[in-house]
Amino acid sequence: MIPKKYAPFLFGFLLSGLMSALVSGISTFRLVGPAPGFGALWISAWLTAWLVAFPAVLLAAPLARKAVERLTQ
């Protein structure tokens, strides 16, 4: 079991992985369609996107939380 203090990092890891998989899959499909080798192209695009998405989520999440706090009562 992972200690609770790592929850924000685990959340960012999972969220960035899922979102980058979804977006890279859609983008790859729109670019090449259901071509042979689609899976390999998607995985390659996904891993590249995840390398950028994970730190971006860790940096953006606190800013987004603050914005939500200010925009809601």
PQR file with spaces between the fields and no chain letter, atoms N, CA, C, O and H, PARSE charges and radii, in Angstrom:
ATOM       1  N    MET     1       0.849   -1.184    0.000 -0.4000 1.5000
ATOM       2  CA   MET     1       0.000    0.000    0.000 -0.0000 2.0000
ATOM       3  C    MET     1       0.894    1.248    0.000  0.5500 1.7000
ATOM       4  O    MET     1       1.921    1.291    0.677 -0.5500 1.4000
ATOM       5  N    ILE     2       0.495    2.226   -0.747 -0.4000 1.5000
ATOM       6  CA   ILE     2       1.262    3.471   -0.873 -0.0000 2.0000
ATOM       7  C    ILE     2       0.824    4.428    0.227  0.5500 1.7000
ATOM       8  O    ILE     2      -0.375    4.584    0.457 -0.5500 1.4000
ATOM       9  H    ILE     2      -0.339    2.191   -1.297  0.4000 1.0000
ATOM      10  N    PRO     3       1.772    5.078    0.917 -0.5600 1.5000
ATOM      11  CA   PRO     3       1.410    6.046    1.963  0.2800 2.0000
ATOM      12  C    PRO     3       0.578    7.205    1.392  0.5500 1.7000
ATOM      13  O    PRO     3       0.770    7.623    0.251 -0.5500 1.4000
ATOM      14  N    LYS     4      -0.342    7.706    2.208 -0.4000 1.5000
ATOM      15  CA   LYS     4      -1.277    8.758    1.799 -0.0000 2.0000
ATOM      16  C    LYS     4      -0.573   10.031    1.329  0.5500 1.7000
ATOM      17  O    LYS     4      -1.112   10.761    0.498 -0.5500 1.4000
ATOM      18  H    LYS     4      -0.498    7.367    3.136  0.4000 1.0000
ATOM      19  N    LYS     5       0.614   10.303    1.846 -0.4000 1.5000
ATOM      20  CA   LYS     5       1.309   11.537    1.467 -0.0000 2.0000
ATOM      21  C    LYS     5       1.679   11.561   -0.018  0.5500 1.7000
ATOM      22  O    LYS     5       1.955   12.625   -0.572 -0.5500 1.4000
ATOM      23  H    LYS     5       1.052    9.710    2.522  0.4000 1.0000
ATOM      24  N    TYR     6       1.685   10.387   -0.663 -0.4000 1.5000
ATOM      25  CA   TYR     6       2.003   10.315   -2.091 -0.0000 2.0000
ATOM      26  C    TYR     6       0.763   10.371   -2.974  0.5500 1.7000
ATOM      27  O    TYR     6       0.865   10.225   -4.192 -0.5500 1.4000
ATOM      28  H    TYR     6       1.461    9.523   -0.213  0.4000 1.0000
ATOM      29  N    ALA     7      -0.392   10.578   -2.380 -0.4000 1.5000
ATOM      30  CA   ALA     7      -1.650   10.590   -3.136 -0.0000 2.0000
ATOM      31  C    ALA     7      -1.656   11.607   -4.280  0.5500 1.7000
ATOM      32  O    ALA     7      -2.096   11.258   -5.376 -0.5500 1.4000
ATOM      33  H    ALA     7      -0.475   10.697   -1.390  0.4000 1.0000
ATOM      34  N    PRO     8      -1.193   12.844   -4.085 -0.5600 1.5000
ATOM      35  CA   PRO     8      -1.206   13.790   -5.215  0.2800 2.0000
ATOM      36  C    PRO     8      -0.349   13.330   -6.397  0.5500 1.7000
ATOM      37  O    PRO     8      -0.714   13.552   -7.551 -0.5500 1.4000
ATOM      38  N    PHE     9       0.780   12.694   -6.115 -0.4000 1.5000
ATOM      39  CA   PHE     9       1.645   12.206   -7.196 -0.0000 2.0000
ATOM      40  C    PHE     9       1.003   11.016   -7.913  0.5500 1.7000
ATOM      41  O    PHE     9       1.064   10.918   -9.138 -0.5500 1.4000
ATOM      42  H    PHE     9       1.077   12.513   -5.177  0.4000 1.0000
ATOM      43  N    LEU    10       0.391   10.118   -7.145 -0.4000 1.5000
ATOM      44  CA   LEU    10      -0.286    8.975   -7.753 -0.0000 2.0000
ATOM      45  C    LEU    10      -1.475    9.436   -8.583  0.5500 1.7000
ATOM      46  O    LEU    10      -1.708    8.924   -9.678 -0.5500 1.4000
ATOM      47  H    LEU    10       0.342   10.199   -6.150  0.4000 1.0000
ATOM      48  N    PHE    11      -2.225   10.402   -8.067 -0.4000 1.5000
ATOM      49  CA   PHE    11      -3.347   10.957   -8.818 -0.0000 2.0000
ATOM      50  C    PHE    11      -2.857   11.554  -10.133  0.5500 1.7000
ATOM      51  O    PHE    11      -3.432   11.284  -11.187 -0.5500 1.4000
ATOM      52  H    PHE    11      -2.035   10.818   -7.177  0.4000 1.0000
ATOM      53  N    GLY    12      -1.804   12.360  -10.080 -0.4000 1.5000
ATOM      54  CA   GLY    12      -1.240   12.972  -11.278 -0.0000 2.0000
ATOM      55  C    GLY    12      -0.709   11.937  -12.255  0.5500 1.7000
ATOM      56  O    GLY    12      -0.853   12.091  -13.468 -0.5500 1.4000
ATOM      57  H    GLY    12      -1.337   12.579   -9.223  0.4000 1.0000
ATOM      58  N    PHE    13      -0.100   10.890  -11.734 -0.4000 1.5000
ATOM      59  CA   PHE    13       0.436    9.820  -12.569 -0.0000 2.0000
ATOM      60  C    PHE    13      -0.690    9.117  -13.320  0.5500 1.7000
ATOM      61  O    PHE    13      -0.605    8.916  -14.531 -0.5500 1.4000
ATOM      62  H    PHE    13       0.017   10.766  -10.749  0.4000 1.0000
ATOM      63  N    LEU    14      -1.740    8.746  -12.599 -0.4000 1.5000
ATOM      64  CA   LEU    14      -2.864    8.041  -13.216 -0.0000 2.0000
ATOM      65  C    LEU    14      -3.635    8.939  -14.176  0.5500 1.7000
ATOM      66  O    LEU    14      -3.953    8.532  -15.294 -0.5500 1.4000
ATOM      67  H    LEU    14      -1.809    8.909  -11.615  0.4000 1.0000
ATOM      68  N    LEU    15      -3.934   10.152  -13.744 -0.4000 1.5000
ATOM      69  CA   LEU    15      -4.690   11.073  -14.600 -0.0000 2.0000
ATOM      70  C    LEU    15      -3.930   11.400  -15.880  0.5500 1.7000
ATOM      71  O    LEU    15      -4.504   11.375  -16.968 -0.5500 1.4000
ATOM      72  H    LEU    15      -3.676   10.483  -12.836  0.4000 1.0000
ATOM      73  N    SER    16      -2.651   11.703  -15.755 -0.4000 1.5000
ATOM      74  CA   SER    16      -1.869   12.036  -16.947 -0.0000 2.0000
ATOM      75  C    SER    16      -1.734   10.834  -17.866  0.5500 1.7000
ATOM      76  O    SER    16      -1.743   10.989  -19.087 -0.5500 1.4000
ATOM      77  H    SER    16      -2.185   11.723  -14.871  0.4000 1.0000
ATOM      78  N    GLY    17      -1.609    9.644  -17.303 -0.4000 1.5000
ATOM      79  CA   GLY    17      -1.524    8.439  -18.127 -0.0000 2.0000
ATOM      80  C    GLY    17      -2.799    8.193  -18.904  0.5500 1.7000
ATOM      81  O    GLY    17      -2.755    7.915  -20.103 -0.5500 1.4000
ATOM      82  H    GLY    17      -1.601    9.519  -16.311  0.4000 1.0000
ATOM      83  N    LEU    18      -3.939    8.293  -18.228 -0.4000 1.5000
ATOM      84  CA   LEU    18      -5.223    8.058  -18.894 -0.0000 2.0000
ATOM      85  C    LEU    18      -5.525    9.125  -19.942  0.5500 1.7000
ATOM      86  O    LEU    18      -5.933    8.800  -21.057 -0.5500 1.4000
ATOM      87  H    LEU    18      -3.974    8.519  -17.254  0.4000 1.0000
ATOM      88  N    MET    19      -5.330   10.375  -19.598 -0.4000 1.5000
ATOM      89  CA   MET    19      -5.652   11.457  -20.533 -0.0000 2.0000
ATOM      90  C    MET    19      -4.703   11.463  -21.728  0.5500 1.7000
ATOM      91  O    MET    19      -5.136   11.682  -22.859 -0.5500 1.4000
ATOM      92  H    MET    19      -4.998   10.639  -18.692  0.4000 1.0000
ATOM      93  N    SER    20      -3.424   11.228  -21.492 -0.4000 1.5000
ATOM      94  CA   SER    20      -2.493   11.207  -22.623 -0.0000 2.0000
ATOM      95  C    SER    20      -2.759    9.999  -23.521  0.5500 1.7000
ATOM      96  O    SER    20      -2.582   10.091  -24.736 -0.5500 1.4000
ATOM      97  H    SER    20      -3.071   11.051  -20.573  0.4000 1.0000
ATOM      98  N    ALA    21      -3.178    8.872  -22.951 -0.4000 1.5000
ATOM      99  CA   ALA    21      -3.542    7.708  -23.776 -0.0000 2.0000
ATOM     100  C    ALA    21      -4.754    8.029  -24.652  0.5500 1.7000
ATOM     101  O    ALA    21      -4.775    7.709  -25.841 -0.5500 1.4000
ATOM     102  H    ALA    21      -3.322    8.797  -21.964  0.4000 1.0000
ATOM     103  N    LEU    22      -5.744    8.654  -24.063 -0.4000 1.5000
ATOM     104  CA   LEU    22      -6.960    8.995  -24.806 -0.0000 2.0000
ATOM     105  C    LEU    22      -6.657    9.989  -25.933  0.5500 1.7000
ATOM     106  O    LEU    22      -7.028    9.758  -27.083 -0.5500 1.4000
ATOM     107  H    LEU    22      -5.728    8.914  -23.097  0.4000 1.0000
ATOM     108  N    VAL    23      -5.996   11.073  -25.604 -0.4000 1.5000
ATOM     109  CA   VAL    23      -5.733   12.122  -26.593 -0.0000 2.0000
ATOM     110  C    VAL    23      -4.772   11.625  -27.679  0.5500 1.7000
ATOM     111  O    VAL    23      -4.986   11.899  -28.860 -0.5500 1.4000
ATOM     112  H    VAL    23      -5.694   11.261  -24.669  0.4000 1.0000
ATOM     113  N    SER    24      -3.733   10.911  -27.301 -0.4000 1.5000
ATOM     114  CA   SER    24      -2.802   10.407  -28.322 -0.0000 2.0000
ATOM     115  C    SER    24      -3.468    9.350  -29.195  0.5500 1.7000
ATOM     116  O    SER    24      -3.171    9.258  -30.386 -0.5500 1.4000
ATOM     117  H    SER    24      -3.559   10.688  -26.341  0.4000 1.0000
ATOM     118  N    GLY    25      -4.362    8.556  -28.621 -0.4000 1.5000
ATOM     119  CA   GLY    25      -5.084    7.571  -29.417 -0.0000 2.0000
ATOM     120  C    GLY    25      -5.981    8.219  -30.456  0.5500 1.7000
ATOM     121  O    GLY    25      -6.008    7.805  -31.615 -0.5500 1.4000
ATOM     122  H    GLY    25      -4.603    8.631  -27.653  0.4000 1.0000
ATOM     123  N    ILE    26      -6.712    9.233  -30.035 -0.4000 1.5000
ATOM     124  CA   ILE    26      -7.582    9.957  -30.972 -0.0000 2.0000
ATOM     125  C    ILE    26      -6.755   10.651  -32.047  0.5500 1.7000
ATOM     126  O    ILE    26      -7.085   10.580  -33.231 -0.5500 1.4000
ATOM     127  H    ILE    26      -6.690    9.570  -29.093  0.4000 1.0000
ATOM     128  N    SER    27      -5.699   11.309  -31.643 -0.4000 1.5000
ATOM     129  CA   SER    27      -4.847   12.023  -32.607 -0.0000 2.0000
ATOM     130  C    SER    27      -4.189   11.065  -33.589  0.5500 1.7000
ATOM     131  O    SER    27      -4.144   11.339  -34.789 -0.5500 1.4000
ATOM     132  H    SER    27      -5.431   11.366  -30.681  0.4000 1.0000
ATOM     133  N    THR    28      -3.685    9.955  -33.093 -0.4000 1.5000
ATOM     134  CA   THR    28      -3.045    8.975  -33.967 -0.0000 2.0000
ATOM     135  C    THR    28      -4.060    8.392  -34.943  0.5500 1.7000
ATOM     136  O    THR    28      -3.765    8.234  -36.128 -0.5500 1.4000
ATOM     137  H    THR    28      -3.722    9.732  -32.118  0.4000 1.0000
ATOM     138  N    PHE    29      -5.245    8.075  -34.453 -0.4000 1.5000
ATOM     139  CA   PHE    29      -6.278    7.514  -35.321 -0.0000 2.0000
ATOM     140  C    PHE    29      -6.690    8.509  -36.403  0.5500 1.7000
ATOM     141  O    PHE    29      -6.893    8.133  -37.557 -0.5500 1.4000
ATOM     142  H    PHE    29      -5.484    8.204  -33.490  0.4000 1.0000
ATOM     143  N    ARG    30      -6.810    9.770  -36.025 -0.4000 1.5000
ATOM     144  CA   ARG    30      -7.172   10.789  -37.027 -0.0000 2.0000
ATOM     145  C    ARG    30      -6.077   10.967  -38.064  0.5500 1.7000
ATOM     146  O    ARG    30      -6.360   11.283  -39.220 -0.5500 1.4000
ATOM     147  H    ARG    30      -6.645   10.075  -35.087  0.4000 1.0000
ATOM     148  N    LEU    31      -4.848   10.768  -37.666 -0.4000 1.5000
ATOM     149  CA   LEU    31      -3.722   10.942  -38.587 -0.0000 2.0000
ATOM     150  C    LEU    31      -3.564    9.759  -39.547  0.5500 1.7000
ATOM     151  O    LEU    31      -3.408    9.954  -40.752 -0.5500 1.4000
ATOM     152  H    LEU    31      -4.618   10.511  -36.727  0.4000 1.0000
ATOM     153  N    VAL    32      -3.604    8.532  -39.013 -0.4000 1.5000
ATOM     154  CA   VAL    32      -3.309    7.368  -39.857 -0.0000 2.0000
ATOM     155  C    VAL    32      -4.508    6.451  -40.081  0.5500 1.7000
ATOM     156  O    VAL    32      -4.463    5.582  -40.951 -0.5500 1.4000
ATOM     157  H    VAL    32      -3.731    8.373  -38.034  0.4000 1.0000
ATOM     158  N    GLY    33      -5.574    6.630  -39.313 -0.4000 1.5000
ATOM     159  CA   GLY    33      -6.730    5.743  -39.440 -0.0000 2.0000
ATOM     160  C    GLY    33      -6.403    4.350  -38.925  0.5500 1.7000
ATOM     161  O    GLY    33      -5.409    4.162  -38.222 -0.5500 1.4000
ATOM     162  H    GLY    33      -5.611    7.335  -38.605  0.4000 1.0000
ATOM     163  N    PRO    34      -7.235    3.373  -39.271 -0.5600 1.5000
ATOM     164  CA   PRO    34      -7.005    2.001  -38.781  0.2800 2.0000
ATOM     165  C    PRO    34      -5.931    1.273  -39.602  0.5500 1.7000
ATOM     166  O    PRO    34      -6.172    0.187  -40.129 -0.5500 1.4000
ATOM     167  N    ALA    35      -4.773    1.871  -39.701 -0.4000 1.5000
ATOM     168  CA   ALA    35      -3.687    1.333  -40.523 -0.0000 2.0000
ATOM     169  C    ALA    35      -2.969    0.200  -39.797  0.5500 1.7000
ATOM     170  O    ALA    35      -3.014    0.111  -38.570 -0.5500 1.4000
ATOM     171  H    ALA    35      -4.577    2.754  -39.273  0.4000 1.0000
ATOM     172  N    PRO    36      -2.305   -0.667  -40.567 -0.5600 1.5000
ATOM     173  CA   PRO    36      -1.457   -1.675  -39.921  0.2800 2.0000
ATOM     174  C    PRO    36      -0.383   -0.974  -39.086  0.5500 1.7000
ATOM     175  O    PRO    36       0.200    0.021  -39.517 -0.5500 1.4000
ATOM     176  N    GLY    37      -0.136   -1.493  -37.914 -0.4000 1.5000
ATOM     177  CA   GLY    37       0.851   -0.873  -37.029 -0.0000 2.0000
ATOM     178  C    GLY    37       0.300    0.264  -36.197  0.5500 1.7000
ATOM     179  O    GLY    37       1.052    0.972  -35.527 -0.5500 1.4000
ATOM     180  H    GLY    37      -0.609   -2.301  -37.564  0.4000 1.0000
ATOM     181  N    PHE    38      -1.034    0.446  -36.236 -0.4000 1.5000
ATOM     182  CA   PHE    38      -1.645    1.528  -35.468 -0.0000 2.0000
ATOM     183  C    PHE    38      -1.279    1.448  -33.982  0.5500 1.7000
ATOM     184  O    PHE    38      -0.947    2.457  -33.360 -0.5500 1.4000
ATOM     185  H    PHE    38      -1.645   -0.129  -36.780  0.4000 1.0000
ATOM     186  N    GLY    39      -1.344    0.246  -33.428 -0.4000 1.5000
ATOM     187  CA   GLY    39      -1.052    0.077  -32.000 -0.0000 2.0000
ATOM     188  C    GLY    39       0.343    0.548  -31.621  0.5500 1.7000
ATOM     189  O    GLY    39       0.523    1.228  -30.611 -0.5500 1.4000
ATOM     190  H    GLY    39      -1.614   -0.574  -33.934  0.4000 1.0000
ATOM     191  N    ALA    40       1.326    0.187  -32.431 -0.4000 1.5000
ATOM     192  CA   ALA    40       2.709    0.602  -32.152 -0.0000 2.0000
ATOM     193  C    ALA    40       2.862    2.116  -32.258  0.5500 1.7000
ATOM     194  O    ALA    40       3.554    2.732  -31.449 -0.5500 1.4000
ATOM     195  H    ALA    40       1.180   -0.366  -33.252  0.4000 1.0000
ATOM     196  N    LEU    41       2.214    2.714  -33.260 -0.4000 1.5000
ATOM     197  CA   LEU    41       2.263    4.175  -33.403 -0.0000 2.0000
ATOM     198  C    LEU    41       1.620    4.856  -32.198  0.5500 1.7000
ATOM     199  O    LEU    41       2.139    5.842  -31.676 -0.5500 1.4000
ATOM     200  H    LEU    41       1.651    2.213  -33.917  0.4000 1.0000
ATOM     201  N    TRP    42       0.483    4.315  -31.767 -0.4000 1.5000
ATOM     202  CA   TRP    42      -0.232    4.882  -30.626 -0.0000 2.0000
ATOM     203  C    TRP    42       0.613    4.797  -29.357  0.5500 1.7000
ATOM     204  O    TRP    42       0.749    5.784  -28.634 -0.5500 1.4000
ATOM     205  H    TRP    42       0.061    3.514  -32.192  0.4000 1.0000
ATOM     206  N    ILE    43       1.175    3.638  -29.089 -0.4000 1.5000
ATOM     207  CA   ILE    43       1.989    3.468  -27.878 -0.0000 2.0000
ATOM     208  C    ILE    43       3.168    4.435  -27.886  0.5500 1.7000
ATOM     209  O    ILE    43       3.484    5.046  -26.865 -0.5500 1.4000
ATOM     210  H    ILE    43       1.065    2.836  -29.676  0.4000 1.0000
ATOM     211  N    SER    44       3.809    4.570  -29.026 -0.4000 1.5000
ATOM     212  CA   SER    44       4.943    5.487  -29.141 -0.0000 2.0000
ATOM     213  C    SER    44       4.510    6.933  -28.857  0.5500 1.7000
ATOM     214  O    SER    44       5.171    7.654  -28.110 -0.5500 1.4000
ATOM     215  H    SER    44       3.552    4.074  -29.856  0.4000 1.0000
ATOM     216  N    ALA    45       3.396    7.338  -29.461 -0.4000 1.5000
ATOM     217  CA   ALA    45       2.881    8.695  -29.228 -0.0000 2.0000
ATOM     218  C    ALA    45       2.459    8.869  -27.779  0.5500 1.7000
ATOM     219  O    ALA    45       2.688    9.922  -27.184 -0.5500 1.4000
ATOM     220  H    ALA    45       2.859    6.752  -30.068  0.4000 1.0000
ATOM     221  N    TRP    46       1.841    7.835  -27.208 -0.4000 1.5000
ATOM     222  CA   TRP    46       1.360    7.919  -25.831 -0.0000 2.0000
ATOM     223  C    TRP    46       2.515    8.085  -24.847  0.5500 1.7000
ATOM     224  O    TRP    46       2.461    8.941  -23.963 -0.5500 1.4000
ATOM     225  H    TRP    46       1.655    6.980  -27.691  0.4000 1.0000
ATOM     226  N    LEU    47       3.555    7.273  -24.996 -0.4000 1.5000
ATOM     227  CA   LEU    47       4.680    7.377  -24.061 -0.0000 2.0000
ATOM     228  C    LEU    47       5.353    8.744  -24.137  0.5500 1.7000
ATOM     229  O    LEU    47       5.742    9.307  -23.114 -0.5500 1.4000
ATOM     230  H    LEU    47       3.599    6.578  -25.714  0.4000 1.0000
ATOM     231  N    THR    48       5.487    9.270  -25.337 -0.4000 1.5000
ATOM     232  CA   THR    48       6.059   10.607  -25.493 -0.0000 2.0000
ATOM     233  C    THR    48       5.164   11.649  -24.820  0.5500 1.7000
ATOM     234  O    THR    48       5.646   12.527  -24.105 -0.5500 1.4000
ATOM     235  H    THR    48       5.171    8.812  -26.168  0.4000 1.0000
ATOM     236  N    ALA    49       3.860   11.537  -25.058 -0.4000 1.5000
ATOM     237  CA   ALA    49       2.923   12.489  -24.457 -0.0000 2.0000
ATOM     238  C    ALA    49       2.914   12.375  -22.935  0.5500 1.7000
ATOM     239  O    ALA    49       2.820   13.385  -22.237 -0.5500 1.4000
ATOM     240  H    ALA    49       3.469   10.823  -25.638  0.4000 1.0000
ATOM     241  N    TRP    50       3.012   11.155  -22.421 -0.4000 1.5000
ATOM     242  CA   TRP    50       2.975   10.958  -20.969 -0.0000 2.0000
ATOM     243  C    TRP    50       4.199   11.578  -20.297  0.5500 1.7000
ATOM     244  O    TRP    50       4.107   12.097  -19.185 -0.5500 1.4000
ATOM     245  H    TRP    50       3.088   10.335  -22.989  0.4000 1.0000
ATOM     246  N    LEU    51       5.339   11.523  -20.976 -0.4000 1.5000
ATOM     247  CA   LEU    51       6.547   12.137  -20.413 -0.0000 2.0000
ATOM     248  C    LEU    51       6.369   13.638  -20.200  0.5500 1.7000
ATOM     249  O    LEU    51       6.963   14.213  -19.288 -0.5500 1.4000
ATOM     250  H    LEU    51       5.413   11.101  -21.880  0.4000 1.0000
ATOM     251  N    VAL    52       5.562   14.264  -21.031 -0.4000 1.5000
ATOM     252  CA   VAL    52       5.277   15.696  -20.898 -0.0000 2.0000
ATOM     253  C    VAL    52       4.082   15.920  -19.967  0.5500 1.7000
ATOM     254  O    VAL    52       4.083   16.851  -19.161 -0.5500 1.4000
ATOM     255  H    VAL    52       5.080   13.797  -21.773  0.4000 1.0000
ATOM     256  N    ALA    53       3.069   15.065  -20.082 -0.4000 1.5000
ATOM     257  CA   ALA    53       1.820   15.262  -19.336 -0.0000 2.0000
ATOM     258  C    ALA    53       1.992   15.107  -17.829  0.5500 1.7000
ATOM     259  O    ALA    53       1.404   15.873  -17.065 -0.5500 1.4000
ATOM     260  H    ALA    53       3.068   14.309  -20.737  0.4000 1.0000
ATOM     261  N    PHE    54       2.775   14.143  -17.390 -0.4000 1.5000
ATOM     262  CA   PHE    54       2.903   13.907  -15.946 -0.0000 2.0000
ATOM     263  C    PHE    54       3.459   15.123  -15.202  0.5500 1.7000
ATOM     264  O    PHE    54       2.832   15.578  -14.245 -0.5500 1.4000
ATOM     265  H    PHE    54       3.253   13.521  -18.011  0.4000 1.0000
ATOM     266  N    PRO    55       4.609   15.663  -15.604 -0.5600 1.5000
ATOM     267  CA   PRO    55       5.070   16.859  -14.891  0.2800 2.0000
ATOM     268  C    PRO    55       4.136   18.058  -15.087  0.5500 1.7000
ATOM     269  O    PRO    55       3.995   18.894  -14.193 -0.5500 1.4000
ATOM     270  N    ALA    56       3.500   18.137  -16.264 -0.4000 1.5000
ATOM     271  CA   ALA    56       2.565   19.247  -16.503 -0.0000 2.0000
ATOM     272  C    ALA    56       1.385   19.185  -15.541  0.5500 1.7000
ATOM     273  O    ALA    56       0.950   20.213  -15.022 -0.5500 1.4000
ATOM     274  H    ALA    56       3.615   17.459  -16.990  0.4000 1.0000
ATOM     275  N    VAL    57       0.868   17.987  -15.304 -0.4000 1.5000
ATOM     276  CA   VAL    57      -0.247   17.827  -14.360 -0.0000 2.0000
ATOM     277  C    VAL    57       0.200   18.196  -12.948  0.5500 1.7000
ATOM     278  O    VAL    57      -0.534   18.859  -12.215 -0.5500 1.4000
ATOM     279  H    VAL    57       1.221   17.152  -15.726  0.4000 1.0000
ATOM     280  N    LEU    58       1.387   17.774  -12.571 -0.4000 1.5000
ATOM     281  CA   LEU    58       1.876   18.100  -11.224 -0.0000 2.0000
ATOM     282  C    LEU    58       2.033   19.607  -11.034  0.5500 1.7000
ATOM     283  O    LEU    58       1.806   20.124   -9.940 -0.5500 1.4000
ATOM     284  H    LEU    58       1.984   17.235  -13.166  0.4000 1.0000
ATOM     285  N    LEU    59       2.417   20.306  -12.092 -0.4000 1.5000
ATOM     286  CA   LEU    59       2.562   21.761  -12.006 -0.0000 2.0000
ATOM     287  C    LEU    59       1.214   22.482  -12.124  0.5500 1.7000
ATOM     288  O    LEU    59       0.990   23.488  -11.450 -0.5500 1.4000
ATOM     289  H    LEU    59       2.601   19.886  -12.981  0.4000 1.0000
ATOM     290  N    ALA    60       0.335   21.983  -12.961 -0.4000 1.5000
ATOM     291  CA   ALA    60      -0.941   22.664  -13.225 -0.0000 2.0000
ATOM     292  C    ALA    60      -1.994   22.405  -12.155  0.5500 1.7000
ATOM     293  O    ALA    60      -2.850   23.261  -11.933 -0.5500 1.4000
ATOM     294  H    ALA    60       0.517   21.167  -13.509  0.4000 1.0000
ATOM     295  N    ALA    61      -1.961   21.268  -11.491 -0.4000 1.5000
ATOM     296  CA   ALA    61      -3.005   20.914  -10.523 -0.0000 2.0000
ATOM     297  C    ALA    61      -3.160   21.951   -9.400  0.5500 1.7000
ATOM     298  O    ALA    61      -4.288   22.344   -9.103 -0.5500 1.4000
ATOM     299  H    ALA    61      -1.265   20.573  -11.671  0.4000 1.0000
ATOM     300  N    PRO    62      -2.087   22.401   -8.774 -0.5600 1.5000
ATOM     301  CA   PRO    62      -2.271   23.412   -7.724  0.2800 2.0000
ATOM     302  C    PRO    62      -2.864   24.718   -8.260  0.5500 1.7000
ATOM     303  O    PRO    62      -3.666   25.364   -7.585 -0.5500 1.4000
ATOM     304  N    LEU    63      -2.468   25.097   -9.463 -0.4000 1.5000
ATOM     305  CA   LEU    63      -3.021   26.316  -10.065 -0.0000 2.0000
ATOM     306  C    LEU    63      -4.509   26.141  -10.360  0.5500 1.7000
ATOM     307  O    LEU    63      -5.303   27.053  -10.131 -0.5500 1.4000
ATOM     308  H    LEU    63      -1.816   24.573  -10.010  0.4000 1.0000
ATOM     309  N    ALA    64      -4.879   24.985  -10.862 -0.4000 1.5000
ATOM     310  CA   ALA    64      -6.283   24.706  -11.155 -0.0000 2.0000
ATOM     311  C    ALA    64      -7.110   24.680   -9.873  0.5500 1.7000
ATOM     312  O    ALA    64      -8.231   25.189   -9.852 -0.5500 1.4000
ATOM     313  H    ALA    64      -4.234   24.243  -11.048  0.4000 1.0000
ATOM     314  N    ARG    65      -6.570   24.091   -8.802 -0.4000 1.5000
ATOM     315  CA   ARG    65      -7.280   24.072   -7.506 -0.0000 2.0000
ATOM     316  C    ARG    65      -7.531   25.488   -7.005  0.5500 1.7000
ATOM     317  O    ARG    65      -8.626   25.798   -6.537 -0.5500 1.4000
ATOM     318  H    ARG    65      -5.660   23.677   -8.819  0.4000 1.0000
ATOM     319  N    LYS    66      -6.526   26.341   -7.102 -0.4000 1.5000
ATOM     320  CA   LYS    66      -6.679   27.729   -6.658 -0.0000 2.0000
ATOM     321  C    LYS    66      -7.719   28.459   -7.506  0.5500 1.7000
ATOM     322  O    LYS    66      -8.530   29.218   -6.975 -0.5500 1.4000
ATOM     323  H    LYS    66      -5.637   26.088   -7.483  0.4000 1.0000
ATOM     324  N    ALA    67      -7.700   28.238   -8.797 -0.4000 1.5000
ATOM     325  CA   ALA    67      -8.675   28.870   -9.679 -0.0000 2.0000
ATOM     326  C    ALA    67     -10.088   28.412   -9.346  0.5500 1.7000
ATOM     327  O    ALA    67     -11.017   29.219   -9.327 -0.5500 1.4000
ATOM     328  H    ALA    67      -7.041   27.621   -9.228  0.4000 1.0000
ATOM     329  N    VAL    68     -10.252   27.126   -9.086 -0.4000 1.5000
ATOM     330  CA   VAL    68     -11.578   26.596   -8.723 -0.0000 2.0000
ATOM     331  C    VAL    68     -12.037   27.193   -7.397  0.5500 1.7000
ATOM     332  O    VAL    68     -13.209   27.541   -7.252 -0.5500 1.4000
ATOM     333  H    VAL    68      -9.497   26.470   -9.102  0.4000 1.0000
ATOM     334  N    GLU    69     -11.142   27.315   -6.438 -0.4000 1.5000
ATOM     335  CA   GLU    69     -11.508   27.918   -5.145 -0.0000 2.0000
ATOM     336  C    GLU    69     -11.980   29.346   -5.317  0.5500 1.7000
ATOM     337  O    GLU    69     -12.925   29.770   -4.652 -0.5500 1.4000
ATOM     338  H    GLU    69     -10.190   27.032   -6.556  0.4000 1.0000
ATOM     339  N    ARG    70     -11.342   30.089   -6.194 -0.4000 1.5000
ATOM     340  CA   ARG    70     -11.720   31.490   -6.422 -0.0000 2.0000
ATOM     341  C    ARG    70     -12.997   31.634   -7.232  0.5500 1.7000
ATOM     342  O    ARG    70     -13.727   32.614   -7.080 -0.5500 1.4000
ATOM     343  H    ARG    70     -10.574   29.744   -6.734  0.4000 1.0000
ATOM     344  N    LEU    71     -13.273   30.646   -8.107 -0.4000 1.5000
ATOM     345  CA   LEU    71     -14.457   30.735   -8.972 -0.0000 2.0000
ATOM     346  C    LEU    71     -15.727   30.154   -8.353  0.5500 1.7000
ATOM     347  O    LEU    71     -16.824   30.318   -8.886 -0.5500 1.4000
ATOM     348  H    LEU    71     -12.680   29.851   -8.232  0.4000 1.0000
ATOM     349  N    THR    72     -15.558   29.470   -7.213 -0.4000 1.5000
ATOM     350  CA   THR    72     -16.721   28.877   -6.551 -0.0000 2.0000
ATOM     351  C    THR    72     -16.862   29.443   -5.149  0.5500 1.7000
ATOM     352  O    THR    72     -15.936   30.025   -4.585 -0.5500 1.4000
ATOM     353  H    THR    72     -14.667   29.336   -6.780  0.4000 1.0000
ATOM     354  N    GLN    73     -18.050   29.249   -4.613 -0.4000 1.5000
ATOM     355  CA   GLN    73     -18.296   29.765   -3.256 -0.0000 2.0000
ATOM     356  C    GLN    73     -18.008   28.721   -2.212  0.5500 1.7000
ATOM     357  O    GLN    73     -18.160   28.982   -1.019 -0.5500 1.4000
ATOM     358  H    GLN    73     -18.803   28.776   -5.071  0.4000 1.0000
